[in-house]
């Protein structure tokens, strides 16, 4: 481990990470959380700020490695460099120490880091604008600066601890809401983001990143983030339905499309693919009722029917198809 730390320090010292303000290195005074789900191993980072597109500069994560929130007078280098150091075997504290020791602007930085073991490290620089502080707990760290009140980080910690048993995405959102309930950022609110990665890496980024949502500019970013999380959940079911269709498992496809539809009952596409798999499963009465309603609202869905048969995603006879087309 000592060799790893020495190597890491040498690597970081080769390029100073002191910040000179640039458009790409924003002043994201804000509040955030890094956390791990004890059951699933998932790791997440979430943030809200009165700054445009906070998610592009504050949140970083890599499956099987960890997550980072870097804020205040933000130096984005803490994100990718912190992940590299933890991937090399350094603890979050060792990685954070290496970065701080080579940063002339560390007094203005606020950083939270967590690794796949649930170990955390946090730094609130001595010149971060008050109210600024952080609190650590088992498998999490919360941090905030430029808050209206100095009660924000304690409220965040308690909210996270009291939400055990819920999915990590919900717990992160609950934590941000607790900060907002304490009046949050002195300047108000503008953007938010959430990133969740798997506790173990498959090497496939499309599988390892479980949730990656940003609200770049909104009058109520947490409300919008919550809406997008619901949409994301629905489309996870839609994607699973698509995979099941591709594999010819129409029963499983039907189940997944129905789960999506329950989240958004008025979404025509979710209704449509559910109905298509009802057709595949020979439940014509229920399917035809749904499709008739859809066709009345948008006839383009009717045009798609024969195309699905050609692509072998809909397996009904010519006579059955003609019956559907006449609905």
C-alpha positions, 0 to 999 in steps of 0.5 A, a space after each residue: 500500500 505504501 508503494 501505491 501511495 508513493 506512486 500516486 503522489 508522484 503521479 499527481 504531483 506531475 501536474 498541479 491541480 490548482 485551479 484558475 477559474 475557467 468556464 469549465 471549472 465553475 463555482 458550484 457552491 452546493 450540497 451533495 451526498 456520496 453513498 453506498 447501498 449496503 444490500 446491492 453494493 450500488 454507489 451513488 452521488 447526487 447534488 443540487 445547486 444554484 448553478 447551471 448544469 451542476 451535474 457536468 462538473 460535480 458528480 463522478 463515478 465508476 462501477 467497482 471503484 467509487 463515486 466523487 462529489 467535487 464542489 465549492 470553487 470546484 476543481 473537476 480534476 478531483 473527480 477523474 483523478 480521485 477515481 484513478 487513485 482509488 482504482 489503484 488501491 488507495 483508500 478514499 482518504 489517501 486519494 483525497 490527501 494526495 489531491 489536496 497536498 498538490 492543490 494550491 486552492 484546497 482551502 476553497 475546495 469541498 469534496 466527498 469521496 466513497 469507494 466500493 467498500 463504503 469507506 468515505 473521505 471528506 474535505 471542507 476547505 477552510 475558506 469555503 463560503 459559510 455556512 459550510 460543513 460536512 458529516 460522515 456516517 456508515 457508507 455515506 458522506 454529505 457536504 454543503 457550502 454557501 448554505 443559508 443555515 448551518 443545519 443543512 448537513 446534519 439534516 441530510 445525514 439524518 434523512 439518509 440514515 432514516 431512509 434505510 430499506 428504500 432503493 438508493 436512488 430514493 434515499 439520495 433524493 430524500 437526502 437532497 430534499 432534506 437539505 432543501 427543507 432546511 432552506 439549502 443554498 443561500 442563493 436558491 436552486 437551479 440544477 440537480 443531478 444523480 449518478 448511480 453505478 454498480 458495486 462491481 464492474 462488468 466492463 460494459 459501461 451501458 450495464 455498469 451505469 445504473 442511473 445518470 440523470 441531470 436537470 440543467 436549468 429548472 425552477 424546481 430541479 429536485 421536483 424535475 429530477 424526481 419526475 425523470 427518475 420515475 420516467 427512467 424506471 418506466 423505461 427500464 421496464 420498456 428496455 427489459 420488454 424489448 430484450 424479452 421480445 428480441 429473445 422471443 419471450 412474449 410472456 416476459 415482454 408483456 409483463 415488463 411492458 405492463 409494469 412500465 404502463 402502470 407508471 405512465 398509464 396515458 403513454 401511448 407507446 407503453 400501451 402499444 407494446 403491451 398490446 402487441 405482446 397481448 396479440 403475440 400471446 393470443 389475448 386478442 380481445 384485450 389487445 384489440 380494445 387497447 389498440 382501437 383506443 390507440 389508433 383513434 388517437 394516433 393512426 401511425 401506430 396502426 401503420 406499424 402493425 405489418 412492419 412488426 410482422 415483417 420484423 418477426 416481432 409480431 407473430 399473428 396470421 394474415 387474417 388476424 392482422 387484417 382484423 387488427 388493421 380494421 379496428 
